[in-house]
Structures are given as structure tokens and as C-alpha cells.
Amino acid sequence: QRVTVVYGTQTGTAERFSKQLGKELAARYEKQVVPEVVDIDGYDYEERLPAAAAAGEAVVLLFATYGDGDPTDDAMDFIEWLSAEAEIESEVVRGLKFAVFGLGNRQYEHFNATGKQLYKDLAAAGGEAIVKRGEGDDDADIEADFADWREELWTALEHSLDVSLAEGGVGTAASAAYDVASAPEAAAAAVAEAAVPGGRGRPPYTEANPFVSTVLSRRELHADGSDRSCMHVEFDLGGSNLRYSTGDHVGVLPCNDPALVERAAAAMDLDGVGLDDAITVAVPEDADLPLLPSPVTLRALLTHHVDLTGPVRRSQLLALASCCADDATANELRAHAAAKGDDHSFKLKYHDGKASAVDVMLACGCRPSIGLFLGSVVGRLACRFFSISSSPKAHPKAVHVTAALVREDKPYNSGQLEGVCTHYLSRLSEGDRVAIFLRQSAFRLPRDSSRPVVMVGPGTGLAPFRGFLQERAAAQAAGSTLGPAVLFFGCRRRDHDFIYEEELREFERQGVMQLEVAFSREGKAKRYVQHALEERGAELWEWIAKKKGSLYVCGDAKHMAKDVDRAMHRVAVAAGMTEQAAESKLRSLHDEMRYQRDVW
């Protein structure tokens, strides 16, 4: 019987889990089950879901949630179609046997919103869930969450499809490896690939086909006395025909730190291959691995194509155990990879320790071959998104990025975890080439410029509001009437990290907005944006509730966005609403797109 595994992914985790599931389905049930793994972008759901229901087949859906409860980019149309069918109870998938595993991060308010909606809508459209909905939490141990749910899925499939475990169907799959060979005759082509990866050189520009932009400028925004760093970077759009709207995002394809590339290579079994030697990289016939550039230099692969800093996964520990010289260490890695239930050793040592696969290699003396390293030890280096901090009304041929340098303690080895993309940006100079693409956002100013606007953006959460203010200034210059607007900005100290201060003061002087700044380290008690917001609560609620104003929040999802939401709830109650009515009102503002959040 056919079992189709459909996934919607943003960072690649749902895709990885889906392909793993497909391999295990084939191994467990052999000829009893015909598994198919497909990206939602290539799945004709309007035709195939009803057909699967009619044929008595099962469909397993693994879908990620990102941002403020949004579906992944490629899943948006599918989610909208299914919601419409569910709303009218069309029973378009009547009798469909389905299972849903959602991927998200519990720090976000709308945790696993896409998975929850899929499960509800499939049932409303006539489907029959064969197992309870799974929830993967990327803030904890998402691999353990998936492994636990998968065990329940096997039982459900065996019952609903009347299939049984094949003899020898359970085992540990061998780690996949590419076939790598020296190719000295291809040196010229390989060296050319070492440059910034680019696409076809023509639109549409995507992560797979980026536009190679030029850095117009990069400058530090923090003062000399600050122990942190925040950058302003400008990318040229000239010659691309790219157009953006205020509030959109830019995707940046980063490069790994050259020093980290050297360390990773030194820890591998290179079999005589040098970092700048040309090699060919081929996928074996029996392996399900993505294509990599070939011929290519090893330095180019490690710089542009693989993730050297991401959190180590259980499957990667197993791959490293296979090339560990010390048996005791290899067994320890295998035990940690298999940890589940009350055994939290994997989470405590690796997840909480912020360890990467390269960290484990260096600490444990594991020396994978190039092929094994590329195939099973590291994942794909994904793009990073930034809120654009400019408006096309002021900068039609450039996009600006405002980024804080990410640096955290790494308990695993007492080192430092450095954000791959922000450290890449910190190394850029004017004239450097960077692969980028644009992504549309729903984060928009009201079409009616006379409507009140409340913006909350501490730190780099200011980014989209800088674009908003440029757009309001352009509207004002063109003769439009501006409604009242206030920006709540927060930082630690005015003489350390008050970014764009001169610009903001000038916008205030021009009447584009009112500025409220919360300095969290200047008084006896810490003062944040939610405190400043609540101090003006009565006035702001008048703007929002009675004058059809809009509230925008950008920045940290874990603390700030939740604190602002709670502050707005208190503001509504102080205005005379009951607790329940206040909660309902904030939900309705969300639904009307008058309470928007761009959080991470």
C-alpha cells in the first residue's frame, strides 16, 4: 500500500525527518508498503489527497511553523486551500487516513500553529487521524520528540493498513557518504566554484537562484564603549530588477568563518586531499543525498555549502561514532544518540551545551572521511532572513540590514558560539559580493496614512520601523496627511547602543513620529519598552480601539513580544474591558491585521 510523506520546510528539518521516515518505512515493511516522500511545493494536493482517500492510502504530513505562527513559504497555498475546504465541510478528503507531525519552537506564542491547523482542517474536511498529532519543539529536543511520535506512528500504520514488521525490518541504517575523488584536471572549474555561489543571473531570484549583490557600505552602530556589536549593511540591487516593499525580508546566504573551515578540515581524514585541491563529489546509486557542486574545492564546500556551527544531531553522533578511534568514546556517543525517556543525556550534554558536530569531532577524536562528513556529519548551510531596514521610497536600488552580532557561551567546550551569518556580515567590506534574495512579508503600514500607528521595536527590532519612518517621511513630503505615530525603542544605555539616534531625532523633529526610549541599564530598576508603552496606555488604546490605529511589534519572541502582549492586555483592562473581552479584542486586532508582529 502507498504511504505518502508530504513535508513543508523552512530550515530543512521537516525535509530531513521526512526522508528518514521514507527510508524506515521501506525497511520496516518492505513490499507491503510503497513509500513516497514529496515536498508540498511539488505535490498536487487538490488531486492527490482525494485520490489517496478513495484508494484507502495513508498520508503523513510533516510541516514546520515559522515566524509568528506562519506556514512555510511553500506551504501557504496548501494551507489556504485546505482551510477553505474545511470551513465549508466539503469532505473533499473523506476517509483519508492521515498523520500530522508539526515542527516549531515553544518560545513562540503560536507554537506549532501550522501543525495544529492542518490536523484540525483535515479532520473537518472528512479525514481520519490514525495517530495523535505530534509536536516537535526545536527549543528542547526535537529529534526525541520525533522519535517518540514515530513509534506511535508505526503502531497506527500497522493497525490501519493491516501491515506487519518485515523480518529484519528494524535496524540502524548505515550513515550515508558521498563518493569523493581527486580531480586535478578540473582545478580551474573548481576554483571558479569557490567564489560566491550565484544562480542563473536572472530572475526570479530565490535561495536556489540568488542575486549576487555588492556591498555598498557597512558600519558599526554601537559606540566604542559598548561590549557588543550591531551593524548597518547596505546591499546594491542595481541591475537585478528586484523590487521590494517596506517591511519585507532579505535572505542572505552566509559563508563560514575561514578559521572554522581550517579547523574542520584539520579534524577530518582528508586522505591526502588539500583544502584547495579539486575534487569530484558524486552520490552513490543507493544513497538519497542532495547533489553538491562538482568538481569543486574542499574549501569551497566547507565555506559555502555545509553548516559547521549548527547544533549536532543524534544521527550525526552515530556517524561520528563509526569513525572514532576509541571504542569507549564511540559507545558513549551511541548511547547519547539513543537516549530517550528519562535519559536526558543528549539534551544536557549537546543541546544545552550548544555543541556542533565539529565540536564533537575535535573533542572526541572522530575523523570522518570527506564523503562521510559531507553526507552524514553536517547539514546544508541555510540562508538567514533579516527584516529590511529601509524603504524603497528612500532607497529604491538598495536594501539595508540592521544586525546584532550573535555571540553566546558554549558550555560543551567552554568556547563561544558565533552566529554564522552575523559574523559573516561583520567580515564584509565595501565592494564584497554577497548572495541575497527577497521575501515578501505581510508586515505593512496602513494604506491610509492618517490612521494612528504604534511601533514597538527595541534593539534590532527597530529595523522594519526605520523603513516605516522613511515611508511616512516620503508620504509627508508628497503632501499626504499623517496620523499620529509613536515609536517605542529600547536599548541599554544612550551612550552605548542607541542606534540611529540622529535619524530618529530628525524624524521626530519633522513630525513623522513621536519617540519614546526605554534605557534598561540607566536607572535603579530596569525599564523596558513594555513599561513605556503601558505609561501611555490610555492614549494608545484610544488610538487603536477608537481611531482604528495599528500596533506593530518587532524583535525577541521569547520575552519582549510576550511582555508587550501582556502590557496591552493590561491597557485594555484599564480602559474598562473585562479580562475575557480584552483577550478577545487583541485576537480580533490580529485577525484584522491591526496587531502585527515580526518576531524571532
KOLFIDO-124693 format. One record per residue (C-alpha): residue number from 1; x, y, z. Coordinates in nm, 2 decimals, m for minus. Example, Ala and Ser with C-alpha at 12.3 -4.5 7.8 and 13.67 -1.06 7.14 Angstrom:
BEGIN
   lumvo       xx       yy       zz
       1     1.23    m0.45     0.78
       2     1.37    m0.11     0.71
end
This chain:
BEGIN
   lumvo       xx       yy       zz
       1     0.00     0.00     0.00
       2     0.12     0.35    m0.07
       3     0.21     0.58     0.21
       4     0.29     0.94     0.10
       5     0.50     1.16     0.33
       6     0.45     1.52     0.25
       7     0.66     1.80     0.41
       8     0.67     2.18     0.43
       9     1.01     2.30     0.55
      10     1.18     2.63     0.61
      11     1.52     2.53     0.75
      12     1.54     2.17     0.62
      13     1.44     1.98     0.94
      14     1.10     1.87     0.82
      15     1.26     1.75     0.49
      16     1.53     1.55     0.68
      17     1.27     1.39     0.91
      18     1.05     1.30     0.61
      19     1.33     1.14     0.41
      20     1.43     0.94     0.72
      21     1.07     0.83     0.76
      22     1.06     0.72     0.40
      23     1.37     0.50     0.44
      24     1.24     0.35     0.76
      25     0.90     0.27     0.60
      26     1.07     0.08     0.32
      27     1.30    m0.11     0.56
      28     1.03    m0.20     0.82
      29     0.75    m0.31     0.58
      30     0.94    m0.40     0.26
      31     0.70    m0.48    m0.02
      32     0.39    m0.43     0.19
      33     0.43    m0.05     0.17
      34     0.54     0.17    m0.11
      35     0.66     0.50     0.05
      36     0.68     0.83    m0.14
      37     0.84     1.14     0.00
      38     0.75     1.47    m0.16
      39     0.79     1.84    m0.09
      40     0.45     2.02    m0.07
      41     0.58     2.25    m0.35
      42     0.57     1.96    m0.59
      43     0.26     1.79    m0.46
      44    m0.07     1.83    m0.65
      45    m0.28     1.82    m0.33
      46    m0.61     1.91    m0.49
      47    m0.60     1.59    m0.70
      48    m0.38     1.36    m0.50
      49    m0.53     1.39    m0.15
      50    m0.89     1.30    m0.27
      51    m0.74     1.02    m0.47
      52    m0.54     0.89    m0.17
      53    m0.86     0.89     0.03
      54    m1.05     0.70    m0.23
      55    m0.77     0.44    m0.26
      56    m0.75     0.39     0.12
      57    m0.39     0.51     0.13
      58    m0.23     0.69     0.42
      59    m0.07     1.04     0.41
      60     0.18     1.15     0.67
      61     0.23     1.53     0.69
      62     0.54     1.70     0.85
      63     0.50     2.07     0.85
      64     0.70     2.35     1.02
      65     0.58     2.67     1.16
      66     0.80     2.98     1.15
      67     0.77     3.35     1.24
      68     0.46     3.45     1.43
      69     0.27     3.12     1.36
      70     0.30     3.13     0.99
      71     0.32     2.83     0.75
      72     0.64     2.79     0.55
      73     0.66     2.98     0.22
      74     0.59     2.68     0.00
      75     0.30     2.56     0.22
      76     0.09     2.88     0.22
      77    m0.13     2.79    m0.08
      78    m0.19     2.44     0.05
      79    m0.29     2.57     0.40
      80    m0.53     2.82     0.25
      81    m0.69     2.57     0.02
      82    m0.74     2.31     0.30
      83    m0.88     2.58     0.54
      84    m1.13     2.68     0.28
      85    m1.24     2.32     0.22
      86    m1.26     2.26     0.60
      87    m1.47     2.58     0.65
      88    m1.74     2.45     0.42
      89    m1.70     2.09     0.55
      90    m1.67     1.98     0.19
      91    m1.54     1.63     0.29
      92    m1.30     1.65     0.00
      93    m1.07     1.40     0.18
      94    m1.35     1.19     0.33
      95    m1.19     0.87     0.47
      96    m0.83     0.98     0.43
      97    m0.60     0.81     0.68
      98    m0.37     1.09     0.79
      99    m0.10     1.16     1.05
     100     0.05     1.50     1.13
     101     0.38     1.60     1.29
     102     0.43     1.97     1.35
     103     0.77     2.13     1.39
     104     0.81     2.46     1.58
     105     0.97     2.63     1.88
     106     0.78     2.66     2.21
     107     0.93     3.01     2.27
     108     0.69     3.14     2.01
     109     0.34     3.23     2.12
     110     0.18     3.04     1.83
     111     0.38     2.72     1.88
     112     0.32     2.46     1.61
     113     0.03     2.66     1.47
     114     0.06     2.51     1.12
     115     0.06     2.15     1.25
     116    m0.24     2.22     1.47
     117    m0.43     2.38     1.19
     118    m0.35     2.10     0.94
     119    m0.47     1.84     1.19
     120    m0.80     2.03     1.26
     121    m0.87     2.11     0.89
     122    m0.80     1.76     0.76
     123    m1.05     1.62     1.02
     124    m1.31     1.89     0.93
     125    m1.27     1.80     0.56
     126    m1.35     1.44     0.63
     127    m1.01     1.28     0.71
     128    m0.95     1.03     0.98
     129    m0.65     1.07     1.20
     130    m0.47     0.74     1.27
     131    m0.24     0.88     1.55
     132    m0.25     1.18     1.77
     133    m0.08     1.49     1.64
     134     0.30     1.51     1.71
     135     0.47     1.82     1.83
     136     0.84     1.88     1.78
     137     1.00     2.16     1.99
     138     1.32     2.30     1.84
     139     1.39     2.48     2.17
     140     1.42     2.15     2.35
     141     1.50     1.81     2.18
     142     1.30     1.80     1.85
     143     1.47     1.47     1.75
     144     1.35     1.29     2.06
     145     1.00     1.44     2.00
     146     1.00     1.30     1.65
     147     1.14     0.96     1.76
     148     0.87     0.92     2.03
     149     0.59     1.01     1.78
     150     0.73     0.78     1.51
     151     0.70     0.48     1.74
     152     0.33     0.56     1.78
     153     0.30     0.61     1.40
     154     0.43     0.26     1.34
     155     0.16     0.10     1.56
     156    m0.10     0.32     1.39
     157     0.01     0.23     1.04
     158     0.02    m0.14     1.12
     159    m0.34    m0.13     1.25
     160    m0.49     0.10     0.99
     161    m0.32    m0.05     0.68
     162    m0.30    m0.41     0.82
     163     0.07    m0.44     0.76
     164     0.33    m0.61     0.98
     165     0.70    m0.57     1.05
     166     0.92    m0.74     0.80
     167     1.18    m0.99     0.91
     168     1.49    m0.79     0.99
     169     1.29    m0.47     0.93
     170     1.43    m0.29     1.23
     171     1.80    m0.19     1.24
     172     2.04     0.10     1.24
     173     2.08     0.24     0.89
     174     2.43     0.29     0.78
     175     2.55     0.65     0.76
     176     2.54     0.79     0.40
     177     2.85     0.91     0.24
     178     2.94     1.07    m0.09
     179     3.19     0.92    m0.34
     180     3.48     1.17    m0.34
     181     3.78     1.16    m0.57
     182     4.07     1.39    m0.66
     183     4.03     1.57    m0.99
     184     4.34     1.77    m1.06
     185     4.24     1.82    m1.42
     186     3.93     2.02    m1.31
     187     4.12     2.27    m1.09
     188     4.01     2.57    m1.30
     189     3.64     2.49    m1.28
     190     3.67     2.40    m0.91
     191     3.84     2.73    m0.82
     192     3.57     2.92    m1.01
     193     3.31     2.75    m0.79
     194     3.49     2.88    m0.48
     195     3.35     3.22    m0.55
     196     3.02     3.34    m0.40
     197     2.75     3.09    m0.52
     198     2.52     3.25    m0.77
     199     2.23     3.14    m0.97
     200     2.14     3.18    m1.33
     201     2.20     3.56    m1.32
     202     1.83     3.64    m1.40
     203     1.51     3.64    m1.20
     204     1.32     3.50    m1.03
     205     1.57     3.52    m0.75
     206     1.54     3.26    m0.47
     207     1.76     3.08    m0.22
     208     1.84     2.83    m0.50
     209     1.90     3.11    m0.75
     210     2.02     3.41    m0.55
     211     2.12     3.75    m0.68
     212     2.49     3.83    m0.63
     213     2.48     4.18    m0.48
     214     2.76     4.42    m0.40
     215     2.81     4.56    m0.05
     216     2.76     4.94    m0.07
     217     2.87     5.00     0.29
     218     2.90     4.85     0.63
     219     2.93     5.05     0.95
     220     2.92     4.98     1.33
     221     2.62     5.13     1.50
     222     2.72     5.08     1.87
     223     2.95     5.34     2.04
     224     3.31     5.25     2.13
     225     3.21     5.19     2.49
     226     2.97     4.91     2.41
     227     3.09     4.55     2.47
     228     2.85     4.43     2.19
     229     2.82     4.50     1.82
     230     2.54     4.60     1.58
     231     2.60     4.65     1.21
     232     2.43     4.85     0.94
     233     2.49     4.69     0.60
     234     2.37     4.81     0.26
     235     2.33     4.58    m0.04
     236     2.31     4.71    m0.40
     237     2.01     4.59    m0.61
     238     2.13     4.76    m0.93
     239     2.08     4.56    m1.24
     240     1.86     4.30    m1.07
     241     1.51     4.44    m1.14
     242     1.43     4.34    m0.79
     243     1.16     4.54    m0.62
     244     1.07     4.54    m0.25
     245     0.81     4.68    m0.02
     246     0.87     4.84     0.32
     247     0.85     4.56     0.58
     248     0.98     4.28     0.35
     249     1.27     4.05     0.44
     250     1.60     3.98     0.27
     251     1.76     3.64     0.27
     252     2.14     3.62     0.30
     253     2.34     3.32     0.20
     254     2.63     3.32     0.45
     255     2.98     3.19     0.44
     256     3.15     3.00     0.72
     257     3.44     3.17     0.90
     258     3.77     3.08     0.72
     259     3.93     2.98     1.06
     260     3.65     2.74     1.13
     261     3.69     2.59     0.78
     262     4.05     2.52     0.86
     263     3.97     2.36     1.20
     264     3.70     2.14     1.05
     265     3.93     2.02     0.77
     266     4.21     1.95     1.02
     267     3.98     1.72     1.22
     268     3.89     1.51     0.91
     269     4.06     1.22     0.74
     270     4.14     1.40     0.41
     271     4.32     1.11     0.26
     272     4.58     1.34     0.11
     273     4.33     1.60    m0.03
     274     4.42     1.96     0.04
     275     4.17     2.24     0.10
     276     4.24     2.39    m0.23
     277     4.26     2.07    m0.43
     278     3.99     1.99    m0.69
     279     3.77     1.70    m0.61
     280     3.46     1.54    m0.76
     281     3.16     1.47    m0.53
     282     2.91     1.20    m0.65
     283     2.60     1.05    m0.50
     284     2.62     0.67    m0.48
     285     2.33     0.48    m0.65
     286     2.19     0.35    m0.32
     287     2.21     0.68    m0.14
     288     1.95     0.95    m0.10
     289     2.17     1.26    m0.08
     290     2.13     1.61    m0.23
     291     2.36     1.70    m0.52
     292     2.66     1.91    m0.43
     293     2.87     2.12    m0.67
     294     3.12     1.91    m0.86
     295     3.41     1.95    m0.95
     296     3.48     2.18    m0.66
     297     3.75     2.25    m0.40
     298     3.70     2.13    m0.04
     299     3.74     2.48     0.08
     300     3.45     2.60    m0.13
     301     3.23     2.32     0.00
     302     3.31     2.39     0.36
     303     3.28     2.77     0.31
     304     2.96     2.80     0.12
     305     2.76     2.47     0.13
     306     2.77     2.30     0.47
     307     2.67     2.41     0.82
     308     2.97     2.39     1.05
     309     2.81     2.56     1.35
     310     2.46     2.42     1.38
     311     2.36     2.20     1.68
     312     2.47     1.84     1.65
     313     2.20     1.59     1.58
     314     2.16     1.23     1.71
     315     2.22     1.08     1.36
     316     2.54     1.28     1.34
     317     2.66     1.13     1.67
     318     2.61     0.78     1.52
     319     2.80     0.88     1.21
     320     3.09     1.01     1.42
     321     3.09     0.70     1.64
     322     3.16     0.50     1.33
     323     3.49     0.68     1.28
     324     3.60     0.72     1.64
     325     3.94     0.56     1.72
     326     3.85     0.49     2.08
     327     3.58     0.22     2.14
     328     3.47     0.36     2.48
     329     3.42     0.70     2.33
     330     3.23     0.55     2.03
     331     3.00     0.36     2.26
     332     2.93     0.68     2.47
     333     2.84     0.87     2.15
     334     2.60     0.58     2.05
     335     2.44     0.58     2.40
     336     2.38     0.95     2.39
     337     2.23     0.93     2.04
     338     1.99     0.66     2.17
     339     1.89     0.85     2.49
     340     1.52     0.89     2.53
     341     1.25     0.90     2.80
     342     1.40     0.99     3.14
     343     1.76     0.98     3.00
     344     1.83     1.34     2.92
     345     2.20     1.30     2.85
     346     2.18     1.41     2.49
     347     1.99     1.73     2.57
     348     2.21     1.81     2.87
     349     2.54     1.75     2.70
     350     2.49     1.85     2.34
     351     2.17     2.06     2.31
     352     2.22     2.27     2.62
     353     2.59     2.27     2.57
     354     2.53     2.43     2.22
     355     2.77     2.17     2.06
     356     2.82     2.14     1.69
     357     2.93     1.83     1.50
     358     3.27     1.99     1.45
     359     3.30     2.05     1.83
     360     3.23     1.68     1.89
     361     3.49     1.58     1.63
     362     3.75     1.79     1.79
     363     3.66     1.67     2.15
     364     3.63     1.30     2.08
     365     3.89     1.24     1.81
     366     3.65     1.14     1.54
     367     3.80     1.16     1.19
     368     3.53     1.11     0.92
     369     3.63     1.09     0.56
     370     3.53     1.38     0.33
     371     3.24     1.17     0.19
     372     3.11     1.07     0.53
     373     3.15     1.42     0.67
     374     2.95     1.58     0.38
     375     2.69     1.30     0.38
     376     2.61     1.24     0.74
     377     2.81     1.47     0.98
     378     2.70     1.81     0.87
     379     2.38     1.96     0.71
     380     2.32     2.22     0.45
     381     2.42     2.58     0.52
     382     2.08     2.76     0.51
     383     2.01     3.12     0.44
     384     1.93     3.37     0.72
     385     1.65     3.62     0.69
     386     1.66     3.98     0.81
     387     1.39     4.24     0.83
     388     1.48     4.51     0.57
     389     1.56     4.84     0.75
     390     1.49     5.07     0.46
     391     1.21     5.18     0.23
     392     1.21     5.18    m0.15
     393     1.07     5.53    m0.12
     394     1.40     5.64     0.01
     395     1.63     5.37    m0.13
     396     1.48     5.21    m0.44
     397     1.81     5.05    m0.55
     398     1.93     4.91    m0.22
     399     1.82     4.72     0.08
     400     1.96     4.79     0.43
     401     2.01     4.54     0.71
     402     2.05     4.60     1.08
     403     2.20     4.31     1.25
     404     2.34     4.24     1.60
     405     2.65     4.02     1.62
     406     2.54     3.69     1.78
     407     2.79     3.55     2.03
     408     2.69     3.31     2.31
     409     2.88     3.10     2.57
     410     2.92     2.73     2.47
     411     2.92     2.51     2.78
     412     3.02     2.20     2.58
     413     3.37     2.31     2.54
     414     3.38     2.65     2.73
     415     3.41     2.82     2.40
     416     3.20     3.07     2.21
     417     2.91     3.01     1.97
     418     2.92     3.27     1.69
     419     2.63     3.33     1.47
     420     2.73     3.22     1.12
     421     2.56     3.49     0.93
     422     2.61     3.79     1.16
     423     2.98     3.71     1.18
     424     2.99     3.68     0.80
     425     2.83     4.03     0.78
     426     3.09     4.16     1.03
     427     3.37     4.05     0.79
     428     3.23     4.22     0.49
     429     3.38     4.53     0.33
     430     3.26     4.77     0.06
     431     3.27     4.61    m0.28
     432     3.24     4.25    m0.15
     433     2.99     4.02    m0.33
     434     2.70     3.86    m0.13
     435     2.43     3.62    m0.25
     436     2.09     3.75    m0.15
     437     1.72     3.73    m0.24
     438     1.40     3.89    m0.12
     439     1.09     3.75     0.06
     440     0.76     3.93     0.07
     441     0.61     4.00     0.41
     442     0.26     4.10     0.54
     443     0.42     4.35     0.78
     444     0.28     4.67     0.63
     445     0.18     5.02     0.73
     446    m0.19     5.10     0.69
     447    m0.28     5.21     0.34
     448    m0.45     5.52     0.50
     449    m0.16     5.73     0.62
     450    m0.39     5.93     0.85
     451    m0.45     5.62     1.07
     452    m0.26     5.61     1.41
     453     0.05     5.39     1.42
     454     0.21     5.24     1.73
     455     0.56     5.08     1.68
     456     0.75     4.87     1.94
     457     1.10     4.77     1.84
     458     1.38     4.75     2.09
     459     1.74     4.68     1.97
     460     1.75     4.55     1.61
     461     1.37     4.52     1.63
     462     1.39     4.88     1.51
     463     1.49     4.75     1.17
     464     1.15     4.75     0.98
     465     1.04     5.06     1.16
     466     1.33     5.26     1.02
     467     1.17     5.17     0.68
     468     0.83     5.26     0.81
     469     0.96     5.60     0.91
     470     1.13     5.66     0.58
     471     0.80     5.57     0.41
     472     0.60     5.81     0.63
     473     0.85     6.09     0.57
     474     0.81     6.03     0.19
     475     0.43     6.04     0.22
     476     0.46     6.36     0.42
     477     0.69     6.52     0.16
     478     0.43     6.42    m0.11
     479     0.16     6.61     0.07
     480    m0.02     6.32     0.25
     481    m0.18     6.38     0.59
     482     0.00     6.17     0.86
     483    m0.19     6.04     1.15
     484    m0.02     6.03     1.50
     485     0.26     5.77     1.53
     486     0.49     5.67     1.82
     487     0.79     5.45     1.82
     488     0.89     5.27     2.14
     489     1.26     5.19     2.12
     490     1.47     5.02     2.38
     491     1.84     4.98     2.45
     492     2.07     4.95     2.75
     493     2.24     5.29     2.76
     494     2.21     5.61     2.55
     495     2.59     5.64     2.51
     496     2.64     5.27     2.41
     497     2.37     5.13     2.19
     498     2.12     5.40     2.09
     499     2.13     5.30     1.73
     500     2.03     5.55     1.46
     501     1.97     5.82     1.72
     502     2.03     6.11     1.49
     503     1.79     5.97     1.23
     504     1.52     5.91     1.49
     505     1.56     6.26     1.64
     506     1.53     6.41     1.29
     507     1.21     6.21     1.21
     508     1.07     6.33     1.54
     509     1.16     6.69     1.46
     510     0.99     6.66     1.12
     511     0.67     6.53     1.29
     512     0.69     6.19     1.13
     513     0.66     6.02     1.48
     514     0.69     6.07     1.85
     515     0.99     5.89     2.01
     516     0.98     5.70     2.34
     517     1.31     5.54     2.45
     518     1.35     5.30     2.74
     519     1.70     5.26     2.87
     520     1.72     4.94     3.06
     521     2.05     4.99     3.24
     522     2.05     5.36     3.34
     523     1.82     5.36     3.64
     524     1.80     5.16     3.96
     525     1.52     4.95     3.81
     526     1.53     4.81     3.46
     527     1.29     4.99     3.23
     528     1.18     4.82     2.91
     529     0.96     4.91     2.61
     530     0.65     4.74     2.77
     531     0.68     4.98     3.07
     532     0.70     5.29     2.84
     533     0.40     5.15     2.64
     534     0.19     5.10     2.95
     535     0.27     5.45     3.08
     536     0.09     5.59     2.77
     537    m0.17     5.31     2.77
     538    m0.49     5.52     2.79
     539    m0.38     5.74     2.49
     540    m0.27     5.45     2.28
     541    m0.58     5.25     2.35
     542    m0.78     5.54     2.22
     543    m0.58     5.54     1.90
     544    m0.62     5.17     1.85
     545    m0.97     5.09     1.98
     546    m1.15     5.41     1.87
     547    m0.94     5.56     1.58
     548    m0.87     5.23     1.41
     549    m0.50     5.26     1.47
     550    m0.25     4.97     1.42
     551     0.01     4.82     1.66
     552     0.33     4.67     1.53
     553     0.59     4.47     1.74
     554     0.93     4.36     1.61
     555     1.21     4.17     1.79
     556     1.26     3.90     2.05
     557     0.97     3.64     2.06
     558     1.09     3.47     2.38
     559     1.04     3.76     2.62
     560     0.98     4.10     2.47
     561     0.69     4.02     2.24
     562     0.51     3.83     2.52
     563     0.57     4.11     2.77
     564     0.43     4.37     2.52
     565     0.12     4.15     2.47
     566     0.06     4.12     2.84
     567     0.11     4.50     2.87
     568    m0.15     4.56     2.60
     569    m0.39     4.33     2.78
     570    m0.35     4.53     3.10
     571    m0.40     4.85     2.90
     572    m0.73     4.71     2.76
     573    m0.85     4.61     3.11
     574    m0.75     4.95     3.25
     575    m0.97     5.10     2.97
     576    m1.27     4.92     3.12
     577    m1.27     4.58     2.94
     578    m1.30     4.25     3.12
     579    m1.01     4.01     3.11
     580    m1.20     3.79     2.86
     581    m1.31     4.09     2.65
     582    m0.95     4.22     2.64
     583    m0.82     3.89     2.52
     584    m1.09     3.87     2.25
     585    m1.02     4.23     2.14
     586    m0.65     4.16     2.09
     587    m0.73     3.85     1.89
     588    m0.96     4.05     1.67
     589    m0.69     4.31     1.61
     590    m0.46     4.02     1.50
     591    m0.73     3.90     1.26
     592    m0.79     4.25     1.12
     593    m0.41     4.28     1.06
     594    m0.40     4.58     1.31
     595    m0.18     4.39     1.55
     596     0.12     4.26     1.36
     597     0.44     4.10     1.48
     598     0.77     4.03     1.31
     599     0.94     3.83     1.58
     600     1.22     3.57     1.61
end
